[in-house]
């Protein structure tokens, strides 16, 4: 009897424990369910917030799939292009893009899908339903949703800014051309007068005329820079394409500089037989510009080192000075239009901050690269690389 009683007690205890465990498990499931519900509610709220922002935004928005088809878009995009949302849905933005930008934009998408880029930005011209052009700043990022890849794009209308830029470029181009003609006459007269006064005893007018001639030369360079910059900006930089020896071109220019610049030691070191293809005259302008800067921004008696080396299938030209160098904060901006380092603004010899911008654009235009290494107080090394012919 005792035995049966204790067995029943044991069984009772086991059942009680089991019951407790069941209650705990039930509570746990309940709390997990509650947590999931809150997460789902948060998710729903955040999705709703995104949809509201996406739809109501004044900025044109779209979501595209891997085929570049618009699977979601807002009213602002419809307004931008002059179509209804329904008309645009399931079509591709490249159908409304100016032919000049289709390939570039398509290639950026390819790079985005291949994960070569996490996002991209471009300025492109689109064609509205009424055939008017509209310029946009386009930003696209890649994202994943339920294992699938999509792209989110915002398009900001920059037509007004583009028009202003065009007016400014036309203005600069007209002014520069108008200035060039009288300047050429002034130059010829000053040279005639110089020759005339050279025959006379009096030194003074000759000295004054030489100074005037030098000023006319720097004014001519400034105007040339302005013309070149406006050509670059309007996409009218059409380079010649000839085969030439990069080492011979460099040697020629350096020799000319050595003849005229006696205040710096210009040292040339070059590999021979490096043939390239492109616009020799524009590359000459780049070398002259970099050499002029190296001289302008370094002290008398210092060395300027010019080096041409071959690396894989590129010719690399480096111009190293031991001048004042460039602060790190300026290095990223130095190739921008009209950018001048603060100290240089007080330097009478400095130009308009167009030289390096022009150099970079010319080199880029010839499939090359241009860069700089610099340390304040130690000097700068400007290098550019051009593809070589075998
Ligand atoms: P600028 O014609 O006014 O000299 P650049 O575009 O050639 O314009 O140069 C922009 C700025 O970069 C200059 O104002 C100068 O401060 C700086 N810079 C260019 N080259 C050098 C150099 N070799 N050493 C130091 N500073 C330089």
Boltz pocket constraint, residues with backbone or C-beta under 6 A from the ligand:
constraints:
  - pocket:
      binder: B
      contacts: [[A, 289], [A, 290], [A, 293], [A, 294], [A, 297], [A, 321], [A, 323], [A, 324], [A, 325], [A, 326], [A, 334], [A, 336], [A, 339], [A, 340], [A, 341], [A, 342], [A, 344], [A, 345], [A, 350], [A, 351], [A, 352], [A, 353], [A, 354], [A, 355], [A, 356], [A, 357], [A, 380]]
      max_distance: 6.0
